[in-house]
Amino acid sequence: MAAFLLGAVLLIVQPQIVPSRPAVNSNSETSQPVQRELLKKTSQKNDFKENIHSNGSCQQLPQTIIIGVRKGGTRALLEMLSLHPDIAAAESEVHFFDWEDHYRNGLQWYINQMPFSYPHQITVEKTPAYFTSPKVPERVYNMNQSMRLLLILRDPSERVLSDYTQVFYNHMQKHKPYPSIEQFLIKNGELNVDYKAINRSLYYIHMQNWLKYFPLDHIHIVDGDKLIKDPFPEIEKVERFLKLSPQINASNFYFNKTKGFYCLRDSGRERCLHESKGRAHPQVDTWLLEKLQEYFHEPNKKFFELVGRTFDWH
């Protein structure tokens, strides 16, 4: 009887084992009921159903995600990476980790959005909004702590102009008026630092959030400016980062003089990115462009120190 009572006491006072994880804010999204329930629901193996094709391929969670940045060249990177036979890429931007309606559907829904792939292939999805969404790094970490992440960046000032250009043309196609870029960039005679496109180009802020969960060697930064000018060396680096056999060659790229950028050649078939890519930026007064570049000088410096690497930005 005494032994039984002793065992009961030990069982009650035994400390609970908590898995190690990065320190997060006390008001972190994981403390909310929706997040807890999602993790509970998706952590059990029985919650997953493999959709297996008759040819032996199946849908699986991605092992690599292109997390951004918006207007940094994510579509070009995905198309170029898809030249490799060991890559299976999701066609559309999934927005699983940043859209609440999608995230509540759970990981089984996420798997169902993936392409069918063979066991030797790496499944890749890209959603540029992931990089600047505060909730996403922790959510990706909770799914897979070993995730290999691809981040493609451009000169922040150029990215701001591309950001505006995309939204401008989207409105034009719908025959809706849209303000000039000066109306967004200038407020009370000064640079409008609250403009969302400018905030998206403060790379060091968003990078700090990702580095709370993933070590730097799990995040490969692609130079988007170099990818446009000379894509092959940048893709070679991506192959090495993903530990892929070198299958993509310089002959897979050719410069299209009409479009003004590189197109792809695969097994004799040539293809270019959508006509929406490579659109001309709006004309901006020199003083305003210089003001924009001056504003990014310190944030860029902080980013270079954070990642231990410099980029040829203004």
C-alpha positions as CSV (number, residue, x, y, z in Angstrom):
1,M,0.0,0.0,0.0
2,A,2.8,2.4,0.9
3,A,4.5,1.7,-2.4
4,F,1.3,2.4,-4.2
5,L,0.9,5.8,-2.4
6,L,4.6,6.7,-3.1
7,G,4.1,6.0,-6.8
8,A,1.0,8.1,-7.0
9,V,2.8,11.1,-5.3
10,L,5.7,10.8,-7.7
11,L,3.4,10.7,-10.7
12,I,1.7,13.9,-9.5
13,V,4.8,15.9,-8.8
14,Q,6.8,14.7,-11.9
15,P,7.7,17.8,-14.0
16,Q,6.1,18.1,-17.4
17,I,8.5,17.8,-20.3
18,V,8.2,20.7,-22.7
19,P,9.8,20.5,-26.1
20,S,12.4,23.2,-26.8
21,R,11.4,26.0,-29.1
22,P,12.4,29.6,-29.8
23,A,11.4,32.3,-27.3
24,V,8.3,34.2,-28.5
25,N,6.2,37.0,-27.2
26,S,3.6,36.3,-24.6
27,N,1.0,37.6,-26.9
28,S,2.2,35.3,-29.7
29,E,-0.4,33.9,-32.0
30,T,0.3,30.4,-30.7
31,S,-1.4,31.4,-27.5
32,Q,-4.7,31.9,-29.3
33,P,-7.2,29.0,-29.3
34,V,-7.4,28.8,-33.1
35,Q,-3.6,28.2,-33.4
36,R,-3.6,25.7,-30.5
37,E,-6.4,23.8,-32.0
38,L,-4.9,23.8,-35.5
39,L,-1.5,22.4,-34.2
40,K,-3.3,19.8,-32.1
41,K,-5.4,18.7,-35.1
42,T,-2.5,18.6,-37.6
43,S,0.2,17.1,-35.3
44,Q,-1.2,13.6,-35.5
45,K,-0.2,11.4,-38.4
46,N,-3.7,10.1,-38.8
47,D,-4.8,13.6,-39.8
48,F,-2.9,13.3,-43.1
49,K,-4.2,11.4,-46.1
50,E,-1.8,10.7,-48.9
51,N,-3.2,11.3,-52.4
52,I,-1.3,8.7,-54.3
53,H,-1.4,8.6,-58.1
54,S,-1.3,5.4,-60.0
55,N,2.2,6.3,-61.4
56,G,3.6,6.4,-57.9
57,S,3.6,10.1,-57.3
58,C,1.8,11.8,-54.5
59,Q,1.0,15.1,-52.9
60,Q,3.2,16.1,-50.0
61,L,4.1,19.1,-47.8
62,P,6.8,21.3,-49.5
63,Q,10.4,20.9,-48.4
64,T,11.2,24.3,-49.8
65,I,9.2,27.6,-49.8
66,I,10.0,30.8,-51.7
67,I,9.0,33.2,-49.0
68,G,9.4,36.5,-50.9
69,V,9.9,39.3,-51.5
70,R,6.9,40.8,-53.4
71,K,8.1,42.2,-56.8
72,G,11.5,40.7,-56.1
73,G,11.4,38.1,-58.9
74,T,9.7,35.2,-57.2
75,R,7.9,34.0,-60.3
76,A,11.1,34.2,-62.4
77,L,12.9,32.2,-59.7
78,L,10.2,29.5,-59.5
79,E,10.1,29.2,-63.3
80,M,13.9,28.9,-63.6
81,L,14.1,26.4,-60.7
82,S,11.4,24.3,-62.4
83,L,13.8,23.6,-65.2
84,H,15.4,21.1,-62.8
85,P,13.8,17.6,-63.1
86,D,13.9,17.0,-59.3
87,I,11.7,20.0,-58.6
88,A,7.9,19.9,-58.4
89,A,6.4,23.4,-58.1
90,A,3.0,24.5,-57.1
91,E,1.5,26.6,-59.9
92,S,-0.3,29.2,-57.9
93,E,0.5,31.2,-54.8
94,V,-1.1,29.2,-52.0
95,H,-1.2,31.9,-49.2
96,F,-1.6,29.2,-46.6
97,F,0.4,30.8,-43.8
98,D,-0.7,34.4,-44.2
99,W,-4.4,34.1,-45.0
100,E,-6.5,33.1,-42.0
101,D,-9.3,31.5,-44.0
102,H,-6.7,29.2,-45.6
103,Y,-4.7,28.5,-42.4
104,R,-7.8,27.4,-40.5
105,N,-8.3,24.6,-43.1
106,G,-5.2,22.8,-41.6
107,L,-2.2,21.1,-43.2
108,Q,-4.3,18.5,-45.1
109,W,-5.8,21.3,-47.1
110,Y,-2.2,22.7,-47.7
111,I,-1.1,19.3,-48.9
112,N,-4.0,19.2,-51.3
113,Q,-2.7,22.4,-53.0
114,M,0.6,20.8,-53.8
115,P,1.6,19.2,-57.1
116,F,2.0,15.5,-57.4
117,S,5.7,14.6,-57.0
118,Y,7.9,11.5,-56.9
119,P,9.9,10.5,-53.8
120,H,13.1,11.9,-55.2
121,Q,11.7,15.3,-56.0
122,I,11.5,18.5,-53.9
123,T,8.1,20.1,-53.6
124,V,8.3,23.9,-53.8
125,E,5.6,26.6,-53.3
126,K,6.0,30.4,-53.5
127,T,4.0,33.1,-51.8
128,P,5.9,36.4,-51.7
129,A,3.7,37.9,-48.9
130,Y,5.2,35.3,-46.5
131,F,8.3,37.4,-45.9
132,T,6.6,40.5,-44.6
133,S,3.8,38.7,-42.7
134,P,4.6,38.7,-39.0
135,K,2.7,35.4,-38.2
136,V,4.3,33.3,-41.0
137,P,7.8,32.5,-39.6
138,E,6.4,30.8,-36.5
139,R,3.7,29.0,-38.4
140,V,6.3,27.6,-40.9
141,Y,8.5,26.6,-38.0
142,N,5.7,24.7,-36.3
143,M,5.1,22.8,-39.5
144,N,8.8,22.0,-40.3
145,Q,11.8,23.2,-38.3
146,S,14.1,22.0,-41.1
147,M,12.4,23.9,-43.9
148,R,14.8,25.3,-46.6
149,L,13.7,28.8,-47.4
150,L,14.4,30.9,-50.6
151,L,14.3,34.7,-50.4
152,I,14.8,36.8,-53.5
153,L,15.5,40.5,-53.0
154,R,16.0,43.5,-55.2
155,D,17.2,47.1,-54.7
156,P,14.6,48.4,-52.2
157,S,14.0,51.6,-54.2
158,E,13.4,49.6,-57.4
159,R,11.1,47.2,-55.5
160,V,9.0,50.1,-54.4
161,L,8.5,51.3,-57.9
162,S,7.7,47.8,-59.1
163,D,5.2,47.4,-56.3
164,Y,3.4,50.6,-57.4
165,T,3.5,49.6,-61.0
166,Q,1.8,46.3,-60.4
167,V,-1.1,47.8,-58.5
168,F,-1.3,50.6,-61.1
169,Y,-1.7,48.2,-64.0
170,N,-4.2,46.1,-62.0
171,H,-6.4,49.1,-61.7
172,M,-5.9,50.1,-65.3
173,Q,-7.1,46.6,-66.5
174,K,-10.3,47.1,-64.5
175,H,-10.7,50.6,-65.9
176,K,-10.3,52.1,-62.4
177,P,-8.4,55.3,-61.8
178,Y,-5.3,55.2,-59.6
179,P,-3.3,58.0,-58.0
180,S,0.2,58.9,-59.3
181,I,3.2,57.4,-57.5
182,E,4.1,60.9,-56.2
183,Q,0.8,61.0,-54.3
184,F,1.9,57.9,-52.4
185,L,5.5,58.8,-51.9
186,I,5.0,62.4,-50.7
187,K,3.1,63.5,-47.7
188,N,3.3,67.1,-46.4
189,G,6.3,67.7,-48.6
190,E,8.3,64.8,-47.1
191,L,8.8,61.2,-48.0
192,N,5.7,59.2,-46.9
193,V,7.4,56.5,-44.8
194,D,4.0,55.0,-44.0
195,Y,3.5,53.9,-47.6
196,K,3.1,50.1,-47.5
197,A,5.4,49.6,-50.4
198,I,8.2,51.4,-48.5
199,N,7.6,49.2,-45.4
200,R,7.9,46.1,-47.5
201,S,11.4,47.2,-48.5
202,L,12.6,47.5,-45.0
203,Y,14.2,44.0,-45.3
204,Y,16.1,44.0,-42.0
205,I,12.9,44.3,-40.0
206,H,11.2,41.3,-41.6
207,M,14.5,39.3,-41.7
208,Q,14.8,39.7,-37.9
209,N,11.5,38.0,-37.5
210,W,12.5,35.0,-39.6
211,L,15.8,34.6,-37.8
212,K,13.9,34.1,-34.5
213,Y,12.9,30.7,-35.9
214,F,15.3,29.7,-38.6
215,P,19.1,29.9,-38.7
216,L,20.7,31.9,-41.5
217,D,22.0,28.8,-43.2
218,H,18.4,27.7,-43.8
219,I,17.6,30.9,-45.7
220,H,19.2,31.3,-49.1
221,I,19.1,34.9,-50.4
222,V,18.9,35.2,-54.2
223,D,20.1,38.5,-55.7
224,G,17.1,39.5,-57.8
225,D,19.0,42.2,-59.6
226,K,21.6,39.7,-60.7
227,L,19.0,37.1,-61.6
228,I,17.6,39.6,-64.1
229,K,20.9,40.4,-65.7
230,D,22.6,37.0,-65.6
231,P,20.3,34.3,-64.2
232,F,22.5,31.2,-64.5
233,P,25.1,31.9,-61.7
234,E,22.2,32.7,-59.3
235,I,20.4,29.5,-60.1
236,E,23.6,27.5,-59.7
237,K,23.7,28.8,-56.1
238,V,20.1,27.7,-55.5
239,E,20.9,24.2,-56.8
240,R,23.8,23.9,-54.3
241,F,21.7,25.3,-51.4
242,L,18.9,22.7,-52.1
243,K,21.6,20.0,-52.6
244,L,20.3,19.3,-56.1
245,S,22.5,17.7,-58.8
246,P,23.7,20.3,-61.3
247,Q,21.1,19.9,-64.1
248,I,20.4,23.5,-65.2
249,N,22.8,24.9,-67.7
250,A,23.6,28.3,-69.2
251,S,22.0,27.0,-72.5
252,N,18.6,27.0,-70.6
253,F,18.6,30.8,-70.8
254,Y,18.5,33.2,-73.7
255,F,18.1,37.0,-73.9
256,N,14.9,38.1,-75.6
257,K,15.7,41.5,-77.1
258,T,12.1,42.3,-77.8
259,K,11.0,41.7,-74.2
260,G,14.3,43.0,-72.7
261,F,14.9,40.1,-70.3
262,Y,16.0,36.5,-70.2
263,C,13.6,33.7,-71.3
264,L,13.9,29.9,-70.8
265,R,14.7,27.1,-73.1
266,D,13.8,23.6,-72.0
267,S,14.2,20.5,-74.2
268,G,14.0,22.6,-77.3
269,R,10.9,24.5,-76.1
270,E,11.2,28.2,-75.4
271,R,9.0,30.2,-73.1
272,C,9.1,33.6,-71.5
273,L,7.5,35.0,-68.4
274,H,4.0,36.6,-68.5
275,E,3.8,39.9,-70.3
276,S,3.1,41.6,-66.9
277,K,6.7,41.0,-66.0
278,G,9.3,43.6,-66.9
279,R,6.8,46.5,-67.2
280,A,8.4,49.9,-67.3
281,H,8.4,51.8,-64.1
282,P,6.7,55.2,-63.8
283,Q,8.9,58.3,-64.4
284,V,9.9,59.7,-61.0
285,D,11.6,63.0,-60.4
286,T,15.3,62.6,-59.7
287,W,15.1,64.4,-56.3
288,L,12.3,62.1,-55.2
289,L,14.2,59.0,-56.3
290,E,17.3,60.2,-54.4
291,K,15.2,60.9,-51.3
292,L,13.9,57.3,-51.5
293,Q,17.4,55.9,-51.9
294,E,18.7,58.0,-49.1
295,Y,16.0,56.8,-46.8
296,F,16.9,53.2,-47.4
297,H,20.6,53.7,-46.8
298,E,20.6,52.9,-43.0
299,P,18.0,50.1,-43.2
300,N,20.1,48.5,-46.0
301,K,23.2,48.7,-43.9
302,K,21.4,47.0,-41.0
303,F,20.3,44.3,-43.3
304,F,23.8,43.7,-44.6
305,E,25.1,43.4,-41.1
306,L,22.3,41.0,-40.2
307,V,23.0,38.6,-43.1
308,G,26.8,39.1,-43.3
309,R,26.5,40.0,-47.0
310,T,26.3,43.1,-49.1
311,F,24.3,43.9,-52.2
312,D,24.9,46.4,-55.0
313,W,22.0,48.7,-54.0
314,H,21.9,52.5,-54.2
